[in-house]
């Protein structure tokens, strides 16, 4: 994005945003990206970075671990790998191992499911691959502390085994020497030490000639002399030679390892960039959480549609001060391109304008912004701003001259992809003449399809906005009774400057106020007063709308409560029906038990009786109640004449017949293997297996009526 002037970034406080983002970064790569944050103009770049920030924000908010723990800066080491003959230290190689381990964890984290769930984050490693050989090369040579392992080479293992033996011999020899000298009373308090890498004994200076060996030095007080005993000279020499051999072998091993790693320098550079990129994305996500940032809709068109938008810096300040921040709603597109904001001083006109400009820069930089997610941001290629006193001492320009110079640039370079902001258009000159130029400037910018916001106190610009296509009015709300700005933008009407109201409220002499009124054009005064009254009436209407909205919400709450009561009553009725069904079932069970008892008795009697026919008749009378049988048969005939059984799965709304008592009902609901059937007026829960699917017979209506008669 092209900015005008160069200080536009600082004027809109985008530099402060970059500074806050820099504080969230842990890695030098990310810090550098934060300091040089780019404002993109290609939709695919903006979408990608917003998506990545949004996905990482979800990880942070849901407490999902992402493996980017290592804070590394390996720029210097990567440059060394490109230099032939360079040798990396053990610590530097450990850092590369951490980088390889981090990449291993990242590639393992992105399983098939997460690649689908977090496509933006997965795109960072797209095209890269994990190379196991890097980690193996380092692990074969370097231990966790950065030291070369004993088995890194056969020569090194042999040297270190020799060193171990020699040092053991030296330790035993020194133990004997110290024991002997201690008995003789020659040893100082510290007994022994190391001088120039060689083990020595500490003796009193006056006894130094009593100990054979090499004098390596004396203490600062000259009371203690450090002597290498004669018996240990050869051992010390041997150890010194082996230590030199060890250093040479370690250097050789590190040089060979560095050379082997240099073949992977390109891949390691990619790993370094990936880890840094994830740190930068994490910083953007953490910053978004601080400012309550959301993922808005981005369009390739030139438009601004903000819903509940906050100025991020003002939001943070008010949050620390425990004060509310008033959001702003603004919509600008090709139909309504220029918004003219009027209202009293210190009412929030400039803050509103800066909010739109700053959020636009943030979105095109890939930062989530404090707006409702339904907000829509267009993409602009130019951003022009003119805020405050731009008097130029260097070029000997007055405030108004500088103002016109900026307006000249605006008009000459604006197009359909320009977003502009002008604070106090036309100020610094005669109100009538400056106002006339301001009208021309606004008309020209609207004609070039530029989108922007203008703040003003000029009455002619307020009037012009109402009658010029593409230009609309907006006002910052003001509480005249309390003499306080409300920091709320009202689009569609101009605002009063409340000049005389403010003067009256602060207690300015009424005579002076009246004299000032007489000096003002009567029509001008009447219009400002009308704007004043209209704004206050609008505030009252909005308060009533607020009360009405509250009543509607209360009505909705009562409706939900009533629905809950009705559901509870319906549930109670169903419970009662189930209780009745259970009672009937219990009676049937009791009847069957009684029937079983009687049948057993009859069997016993049948075995004893001589007249078997009599007992059989009694059993038939017991088992087959002729009257009931006739009734069931009649009912079955009636049903058969009206309905016919059909095959198929039972669904809600189907007609069904109960197998046992032949009652007909309608299916209201299916609950697994149960069905809720409306029989008569009551719903009953019945096992699906005890139901038969039926449908009415076609053309049988007259027959059914005759049968009924």
N, C-alpha and C positions, 0 to 999 in steps of 0.2 A: 504494500500500500504506500502511495506517495503522500507525504505529509506536508502541509503548508501552514505556518512557517516551520522551520526546523525545530523550533521550541514547542511545537504542538504536543509532542509526547509529554513534556514536562508540564505544560499548561493544563492538560487533561489528567495529570498525575499518574500516567501510565508507568513512569519511572518508579514510583512508589510501589506499584503492583509488582514490578520486576524485582524490586528489593525484597519485598515480603516473600516472593517465590524463591529467591536466592537463599533465604534463611531456612527454607524447608528442605533444600538440597543437602545431601551428605557427601556427594561424590564430585570431584573437580569437573568432570565431564558435564554433569548436570548443572553445576553452578555457572559454567561457561555458557550453556544454552539459556539459562535464566537471564543472564546479563545481556545476551544478544538475542533476546526473544524476537522472532520474526513475525510480522503481520502478513499472513498469506492472503492471496486473492483467488486461488484456485479452490473450488468447492471440495474436491476429493481430499486435498491436504487438510482442510479445516474439519471435514467430517471425520477423517481418520483420527486426528489428534483429540477432538472432542469425545469420540467414542472410547479411545484409550483412557482418557482421564476419567470418563464416567464409569468404565468397567473397573478401574483400580479403586475408585471411590466406593463402589459396591463391595469390593473385597475388604477395604478398611472398615466400612460401616458394619459388615456382617462378621467381622473378626476372622476372616479366612486368611490363612498364612500364605504368603508368597515368598519364595526363596531368593530374596535379594539382600541378605544380611551383610555380606562382605563390602566394606567401604574401601575401595582400592583406587590408587592413582598410579598407573603403570606406564604413563607416557614416556618417561625417561628410560625405563627398562625396555620398552618396545623399540625405542630408537637405538639402544645398544645392540639389540638382537639383529638389527640391520647392518651393523658394523662388523666386518670380517675380523676375526681374531679377538673380539671382545669377550670378556669373562664376567658372568653374573655371579654375585655372591650367593651364599646359602639363603640369606634372608630374602633376596630378590626372587630366588627360585621358589621359596615357600609362598611368596605372594602370587606367583604364576600358578602354583598348585591350588591356592584358594580360588583363583579365577576359574580354573578348570573344574573344581568341585562345585562352584556356584553354577556354572553352565550345565553341569551334569544334573544338578537339582532342578534347574529351570526346565530342561528338556524332559525330565521325568515328571515334573508337575503338570506339563501340558499333555495329558492323556487325550484320548479321542473325544471324551465328553467335554473336557474343558476347552479344547480347541473350538468346539461348537458354541459353548456358552460364552467364551471371551474371545471372539474373533479379532477384535482390535488389538488386544495384547498379544495374541498368537502371531499377528502379522509382523511383530518386531523380530521374531526368530525365523520368519519365512525365508527360505533360501539358505539358511545356515544349517550346520549339522554338528553333532558332537563327536569329537575325535578322542577315543580312549587312549591312544598311544601317548598323548601329551602327559596325562596323569601317570601312566606307567613309567615313562622315561624319568620323571622327577622322583617318583616313589622308589624306584630301584636304586637311587643314588643318595637322596636327601631324607633325613629323618624329620620328625615334627618340629624340632628346634632349629632346623636349618643347617645342621652338621652333616658332613659327608659320612655315610654309613661305612662300617668296617669292611663289609663285603662288596663295596663298590668296585674294587679290583683286587686281584690276588696279591699284587705288590703291597697295596695299602694294608691288607689284612696281615701280611708277613711283618711289615714295619711296625704295626701297632702291637702285634704279639711280642716282638722284640722289645718294644718300649715298655710293655707291661712287665716283662721279666726284669729288665734293667732297673726299672723304678722300684720293683720289689727288693732287688739286691741292695739298691741305694738306701731304701728305707731301713732294712735290717742293719746295714753298716752304720747308719747314723744313730740307730737306737743304741748300738754298742758304744759308739764314740761319746754320745751324750751321757750315757750311764757312767762311763769312766771319768769324763771331765767333771761331771756333777759331784762325784765322790771327792775329786781333787779340789773342788770349790772354785773352779775357773769360770763356770758359766754365768752369764748375766741373767737378768730376769726373763728375757724373752727366749732364751735358750738357742733357737735356730731361726733362720729366715732364708730368703732367696735374694741373690744379688746377680744382676745381669743374666737372669735365667738359670743360675746355678745355685745348688743347695749349700748353705754355709751355716757355721755355728757362731753364736754370739757369745764372746768372752769378755771379761773385764779387760780394759785397755792395758792395765799394768801386768796382766798375765799373758798378753798376746805372744810373747817370745817363748812361752812354755808349750805352745801348741804348734806342731809342725804342719805346714801347709801354705796356701797362697792367701795373702791379705787382700781382700776385695774392697775394703773401705772401713770408715768409722762413722759413729753416730754424730749428730750435730753437737752434742755435748762433749764429744771425744772421750766419753767414759766407757763406750762399748766398741769393740773391734769385731769385724765380720771376717771369719777365716774359713777357707775351704780346706778341710782336713786332707792330709797327704794320701790317706787310704782311699778317699772317694774321688780323687782327681780323674782317674781312668774311667770310673763309672759315669761321672758327670760328662766327660768328653763323649763317651759312647751314647749317652742320652741325647746330648746336644746334636750329634751327627744324625741320630735317628729322627729327631724332631725336624731337622732341616729336610731330611728325606721325606718325612710325612707331609710337610708343607708343599714340597715340589709335586708329590703325587696327588695331593688334594687339588692343587692348582690345575694339574693336567686333567684330572677327572672333571672339574668344573668347566674347563675350557672345552672339553669334548662334549659335555652335556649342553653347553651354550650353543655349540655349533649344531648339534642335533635339533635343538629347539628352534634355531633360526630358520629351519625349513618350514616351520609352522607359524612364522611371524605374521603372515597375512590373516590366518585364521584366528590367532590370538588377538590381533587388532580388532577383528569383528566381534570376538567375545567381549573385549574391553568396551567397545561401543554399545553392545547389547546391554551389558550390566549398567552402563551409564545412562542409557535410554530408559531403562526401567526405573532407575532412581529419579530421573526427571519426571516421568509419568507419575510416580508415587508422590513427588513433591507437589505436582499440579493437583492431584486428588486430595492431598492433605490440606492444601490451601483452599480448595473448593469447599471442604467440610467447614473450615473456619468462617468463610463468607456466605455459607448456605447456598453454594453454587449448584445450578441445575443444568441439565442437557437440553438446550432449546432446539427448535427446528431451524435449519439453515436452508435458505433458498438462493438460487442463482440470480434471482431478480433483485432490483434495487428497491428495498422497502425496509421499514422499521415497524415492528408490531410488538410492543412491550406490554406484558401483563404482570402487575405487581413487581416492578423492577426497583432494586435498591442500588444506591451508590455503595460499592463494597467497602471503601475506606470509611465512609460515614457510618455504615452498618457496624463495622468493627469498633469505631469510636463510641457509638451509642451503646453498644453491647457492654463495653468496659464501664461506661458511666451508668449502666442500668436504665437507659432511656429508650423509648420506642423510636423506630425509624419508619417514616411515612413512605409507602411505596408509590410509584408513579405508573400510570397507564398512558401509552402514546401509540398512535397508529399513523404512519405516514407512508404513502404509496404514490403511484403515478397520478391518481385522482386528487389526493390531498398531499401536495409535495412540501409546502412550506407552512410551518406552525409559528404564528406570532404570539409570543407569551407576554402578557402585560400584568400589572399588579404592583403592590407597594414594594419599596426597597426592603431588603432583608426578608423577602417573602419566599425565597427558594427558586427564583427564576434561573439564576446562573447554575445552581446545584442541579436542577432538573436537566439543563442543557448539558452539563458536564457528565451527568449520569448516562445519558444516551451515547455521548461520544466515547466515554471510557468503556462502557459495556461492548460497544461495537468493536473497538480495538482488541478487547480481551477475547471476544468470540473468534475473530479472525486470527488470533494467536493460538487458538486451540485451548483456551481456558474456559472452564465452566463458570457461569455467571449467576448472580442472585436475582433470578426472575422465576416466574411460574413456567413450568416446562412447556406450556402451550404457546409461549412467546415465539415469535418468528423473526429471524435476522436475515436481511439480505446481505449481499457481498458488494462492497464498494472498493473502487480502485484508487480513489482520492479522498482525503479528509482534509478540509480547510477549516481553520478556526481563527476568530478574531475576538479576543476577550480582554477586557481591561484597558488601561491607559497604555497605548503603544507609542508614546512620544519618543522620537529618535534624536538623541543628542548628537550622535555621530554624523548624521546627515542633515542636521539642523531642521528637522521636520516637526511641525506642531502636532498636537494630538489629532486634529481633524485631517491634516495633510497625510499623516501616516495611516489614518483610518481610510481615506479615499484611495491611497496607494494599495492597501490590502484589498479593497473592494474592486479595484481595477483588475487585480490578479484573479479574484474570484470570478468576475464576469467573463474574462478572456479565456479562462481555462476550465470552467465548469462544463459538465456534461451529464448524461443520464446515470453515470456511475460515481457521481460526486456526492459526498455527505458534508454539509457545511454548518457552521455554528457562528452566529454573530451576536455579540453581547452589546446592547444599547446601540442599535443601528441608528446612524445619523447624529449621534451625540457629538458634542464638541463644536457645534456651529449654531448659527441662528436657527431657532426651532422651525420657522416656516421654510427657510431655504434648505436646512438639513433634512427636514421631513420630506420635502419634494424630491431631493436626491435619493432618500431612503426608499421612496415608492418606486422610483425608476430601477434601483438596484434589485429590489424584490421581484419586480416584474420580469427583469432580465434573467434572474436566476431561475424563476419558475418557468420561463419560456425555454430555457436550456435543459429542462427536466431534472435539474439538480434537486436533491432532497435535503432539507435542513430546518434549523430552528433559529428564530430571531427573537431577541428580547427587546422591549421598547417601552417608553412612557409616552411616545408621540400618539396623539389622538387620531391624526390623519391615517396612520398605519393601521390602527384598530378598525377604522371605518373602511379602509381599502380592503382589509382581509375579509370583510363580510360580503363584498361585492365582486371580488376578483377570483376567477376560476383557478383552482390549484392552491389557493392560500386560505388558511383557516385561522381563527382566533383561539386563544387559550388564555386562561386566567389563573393566577395563584390565589387560592382562597384566603380570606382574611376575616378574623373575628373582630368586628367593629366595636362590640360592647367591651371586650376585654383588651382590645388594642393589641392583639397578638396574631402573628401569621400562623396559618394552619398547615403550610408546606404541602398543600394538596393541589394538584393540577386539575382544572376543569376545562375540558376541550369543547369548543363550539361557541364560546362567548368571550368578549373582551373583558378585561378587569379594570377596576378603578385604581388610581394611585393613592386614594384616600389622603390626599394632601391636607385638606382642611380638617378632616376628621381627626387625623393624627395630631394636628396642631391644637385642636380643641381639647383632646384627651390629655395632652401633656401640660395643659394649663397656660397656653400662650394667650396674651391679652386679646380679649374678644374684639376690641376696637381695631387692633392691628390686623386680625383675621378678616374683619369686615372690609377694611381698606384694601386688603389684598384681593378680596372677592370682586370688588368694584373695578379693579384693574384688569380682571380677566374677562374675556369675551363672554357675553351672556349665554350664547348658544353652547360654547365650549363648557362653561360651568354647568349648564343644565344637563348636557350629555354625560359629564363625569358623575354628576349626582344620580342620574338615571342608572348608570352602570353600577354605582355604589348600591342603590336600592335593589337592583336586579340580582346582584350577587348575594345580598343578604337574604332576599326572598328564596333564592335557589338553595341556600344553606338550610332554610326552614323546610323546604320541600324534601331535601335529602334526609333531614332528620325524621320527617314523617314516613318517608320510604323505609328508613332504617327500622322505625317502630313497626311498620306494616310487615316488614320481613321477619321481625322477631315474632309477631303474632302468627304469621304463616308457619314458622318453625314450631311454635308451641302447638298449633293446630295439627301439624304433622306428627308431633310427639303423642298427642292425645289419640290420634287415629291409630297409631301403632299400639298404644296401650289397649284400646278397644279391641283391636284385632287379636291381641294376646289373650284378652278375657274370653273372646269368642272361641279361640282355639282351645283354651282350657275347658270351656263348657262342652265343646264337641268331644274333647278327649274324655271328659267325665261321662258323657252319654255312651261312648264306646265301651268304657269300663263297665258301665251298668249292663250293657248288652252282653258283654263277655261273662259277667257274673250270672246273668240269667241263663246263658248257654251252659255254663258250668253246673248250675242247679238242675237243669233238665237232664244233663249227662249223668249226674249223680243219681237222679231218680231212675233213669234207665238201667244203670248198673245195679241198683237195689232190686229193680223188677226182674232183671236177668238172674240174679242170685236166688230170688224167691222161686222163679221158674225152674232153675236147676234143682233146687231142693225138692219141689213138687214132683219133678220128673223122676228123680231118684226113688222117691217114695212109691211112685206108680210102678216103676220097674220091679221093686221089691214085691208089691202087691200082685203084679202080673205073674211073677214066678210062683206065688203062693195060690193064686185064684184058680178055680176050676173053670169058671166062665171067662175065657180070655177076651171074648168080643166086648164084654162090658168095660173092661179096663182100657181096651183100644179106643172105644168111643170117648171115654173120659180124657184120654191123652189127646185125641183129635180136637175135642172141645177146648182143651187147654191151649194147644199150639195154634189152632186156626180159629180165630174169632170171625165168624161168618159175616157179622154186620160190618166190622171194620174192613174185611176183605172186599165187600161190596162197595164200600165208600171209596176205598183206594182205587178199585177198578174203575169206578165212575169218574173219579178225578183224572185218572190216567187217560181215559177216553177223551175227556174234555181237552186235555193238553195236547193229545195226539191230533185232535181235530184242528187246533189253532197253530201249533208249533211242530217243527220237525227237527230232529237232531242232526247236527253237522259236524264234520271233522275239522280240526285246525287248532291252533294255539289260542287260548283265551286272552283277550286284550281288554283294555279299559274301554267301557261303553258297550261291550257285548251283552246279549241276553243269555242267561244261564239258568239251568234247572238243577235243584238239589236232588241227588240220587235217592235219598231216604224218604223225605216227606213231600217230594215233588213240588216244592215251592219255587216260584219263578221270580227272578230279580235281575238288576242291572249292575255290572261290575264298575265300581267307583275308583278302585286303586289296587295295584298289585304290590305285594310286599314279600318277595322271595317265593316261597311255596304256599303262601296264603293270599287270599283275595278278599277285599272289602266289598261286600255285595249289599246293595240297597233292596231290602225286601219289605214292601209296604212303605212305611215312613222311616224305618230304622235301618241304619247300616250295620251289617254283621260281618265279622271276620271268619272266613270259612276256608278249610283246606281245599286247594285247587283240585285234588284227586277225587273229591266228593261232589264235583260239579260237572254238568254236561252242557256243552255249547249248543244253543238252539237258535232257530230263526223262525219268524212268522211265515206260515204257508201263503202262497199267492193265490188269489181267487177263491178263497174259502170263507170269506167274511159272511156271506148269506147263510151258508150251512151252519156256521157257528151260532148265528142269531136264532135260526130255527131250532137248533139243539137246545139253546138256552130257554126258548119259549116252551 
